[in-house]
Amino acid sequence: MITEDLIREKLGEVSYPGFSRDIVSFGLVKGVVIDGDDVTVQISLATRDPNIPRGIHEGIESVLNAVEGIGKVSIDFDIQDPPEPVTGGDPSAGQSSIPGVKKIIAVASGKGGVGKSTVSTNLAIALSKAGAKVGLCDCDLYGPSVALMLGAADMQPMATEQNEIIPIEAHGIKAISMGFLLSDDSPVIVRGPLATRYTQQFLRQCVWGELDYLILDLPPGTGDIQLTISQTVAVDAAVVVTTPQEVALIDARKAASMFEKVNVPIAGIVENMAWFECDLGTRYYIFGEGGGTREADRLGVPLLGQIPLDPPTRQHADEGQPVATLDSKESSISAAFADLAGMVKTLLN
């Protein structure tokens, strides 16, 4: 027997294009009408990308046509334009829904372990050293590492009388992270809706003040938090971090595709752990050579930088003194992050 519960269960197998989450949990299914053996699914979404409804349409037809006993499958779309970003009232603030913030940069990766948080933290510090006012929002609720990297894990943010969060300040930047709110051994056990709420609070209920750049350190993958951010604030550009190996590049493509589907421009690719250089100057391409360059060419975006694999980078992060804080004349890695910051500034200005 064909029931609405059965139909919704099958619709739960249809992912939103570019994301790992399904259209039911995203709340896009507004109704299911069953007329004998025929089924009509009512979908409501806000997008300007015609590939989104096309992908959803194909996914629904695929799962429902495979159900024995279902006759004609119809999909009714209610498609609206996404809301325009709300600026903070200052014409110079740019396209941002966070008052006082001029540019919002999302740093993402398709998979974990590629050094995305290391790049986010050091990029933020390098931009600050170049004279910009910078904030860093750790959006990775389940694996927050920014607090440790900034050497501020023991600090706790304060709140205003209006219950707005006052970010921590360290190494010349403002920062907020779940790591400031929990002890080292406390896991974050929250489901999608609550994770969405925390993310929105970090973005919209923090006293960021006047910033030239707000760096968003996204969790790996293409899930709830990524879509929440794309719907909550107007992201000016995305920086995709990968290592040179093909396994990482495959997931980097998924991250890039996700941003394209939510109309976020991709600033470029950062190839992390590009090589290991021994004392004699010989480079060893441990994870392969040229993967970041090839992927940037494939996507038609710049290769923003290549960051070598360097033990002191790990050591400085563990000690709460990111390598970007070092004099770029004395540290080649600090210089690499300074160059990366310069590329980002050039592209976004």
GIWO-V247435 format. One line per field, one symbol per residue. ss: DSSP state (H for helix, E for strand, L for the rest). phi: phi as a letter, one per 40 degrees, with the letter a starting at -180 (. if undefined). burial: b if it has 24 or more other C-alpha atoms within 12 Angstrom, else e. A space follows every 10 residues. Layout:
ss=???
phi=???
burial=???
This chain:
ss=LLLHHHHHHH HLLLELLLLL LELLLLLLEE EEEEELLEEE EEEEEELLLH HHHHHHHHHH HHHHHLLLLL LLEEEEEEEE LLLLLLLLLL HHHLLLLLLL EEEEEEEELL LLLLLHHHHH HHHHHHHHHL LLLEEEEELL LLLLLHHHHL LLLLLLLEEL LLLLEELEEE LLEEEELHHH LLLLLLLLLL LHHHHHHHHH HHHHLELLLL EEEEEEELLL LLLHHHHHHH HHLLLLEEEE EELLLHHHHH HHHHHHHHHH HLLLLEEEEE EEEEEEELLL LLEELLLLLL HHHHHHHHHL LEEEEEEEEL HHHHHHHHLL LLHHHLLLLL LHHHHHHHHH HHHHHHHHL
phi=.cbccccccc ccccccdgbc ccccccgccc abbbbgccbb bbbbababcc ccccccdccc dccccccchc ccbbbbbbbb ccccccccgc dccgcacbdg ccbbbcbbac acgcgccccd cccccccccc hccbbbbccc ccbcbcdccc gbcccbccbc ccgcccccba fgbcabaccc bbcdbcccbb cddccccccc cccbbbccgc bcabcbcccc gbbdcccdcc ccbcccabbb babcccdccd cccccccdcc cbgbcccibb ccfcabbccc gccbccbhbg cccccccccg bcccabbcca dccccccccg bdcccccccb bccdcccccc ccccccccc
burial=eeebeebbeb bbebbbbbbb bbbbbbebbe bbbbeeebbb bbbbbbbeee ebbeebbebb bebbeebeeb eebbbbbeee eeeeebebee eebbbbbbbb bbbbbbbbbb bbebbbbbbb bbbbbbbbbb ebbbbbbbbb bbbbbbbbbb bbbebebeee eeeebbbbbb bbbbbbbbbb bbeeeeeeee eeeebbebbb bbbbbbbbbb bbbbbbbbbb bbbbbbbbbb bbbbbbbbbb bbbbbeebbb bbbbbbbbbb bbbbbbbbbb bbbbbbeeee eeeeeebbbb bbbbbbeebe bbbbbbbbbb eebbebbeeb bbbbbbeeee eebbbbbbbb bbbbbeebe
